[in-house]
Amino acid sequence: MITIRKGTEQDIPAALQLVIELAIYEKAPNEVEVSVEEMTRDFNNNVFDFFVAELNREIVGIALYYYKYSTWKGRCIYLDDIIVTEKHRNKGIGYKLIAALIELAKKEKVRKLEWQVLKWNTPAIEFYNKLNTHFDDEWLNCKLIYNQLQNFNAEKQEMGR
């Protein structure tokens, strides 16, 4: 029987293992830079929260999220990742995790619950389609990665000059 509950500090090592498993699945095993210590610090500083899915006292899935603010909509929740360990996929665990997050979003009266999915991840897209998800084809994802942030010099890189 699957149990869904809020994650705790003690669950962070298992959560990180699932993150690493996801990175391997997404063919990016060397991209995970976060450590248990960092995740623990950030969890305790309310940077993120998460739900866990347990089966026989083993964590087999997580839904990691945080609150964000939209200038047009107000308070929102961003689902950073929903991960179910490979051997337990297609058993309704992902649905139970996202249902718990949707219930939280309803209780908190947030205006949006949003997330991203890789274009090639057909199983995830099919899963989200079952939720009647709105897929946005208007917005592009933008980011500056760690080295870009560290090397940024406002004086040298004035906009448009």
C-alpha positions, 0 to 999 in steps of 0.5 A: 500500500502506497502512503503519501506524506510530507517529506522530512529532513530525514527523507532527504538522502532518499530524495536525492537518490531519486533525483540522481536516478532521474538524472540518469534516466534523462541522460544527464548523470553528471548534472546533479551538483546538489548534496544532502547537506545543501538540500537539508540546509535549503529544506530547513530554510523553507526554500522547497518542500516535498511529498514522498510516496512510501511503499513498505517504509521505502521511499519510492517517489517524491514531488518536490515543489516551492512557492513562487510569485507571478506578477499577473496571478499572485501566489503559485506553486512550481513543481520542480520534479515528480519522480517515481523510481523506475521499478515502481512506475505505472502503478499510480504513484505519480498520480497520487503524488500530484494529487496531493500537490493539487490538494495542497494548491487548492487548500492554499488557494494558489492561482497556478500549479506549473512545471516543465516536461522535456519534449522527448519524455513521452511517458510523462507527457502522456501522464500529464495529458490525463490530467488535462494539462495546459501545455504552453507553446508560447513561452521559452525557457531561459536560464543563466547557469552557475558559471555564467552567474559567477562570471557576470560583470555588470560594468563589462556587460551593459545591456545593448552596448 
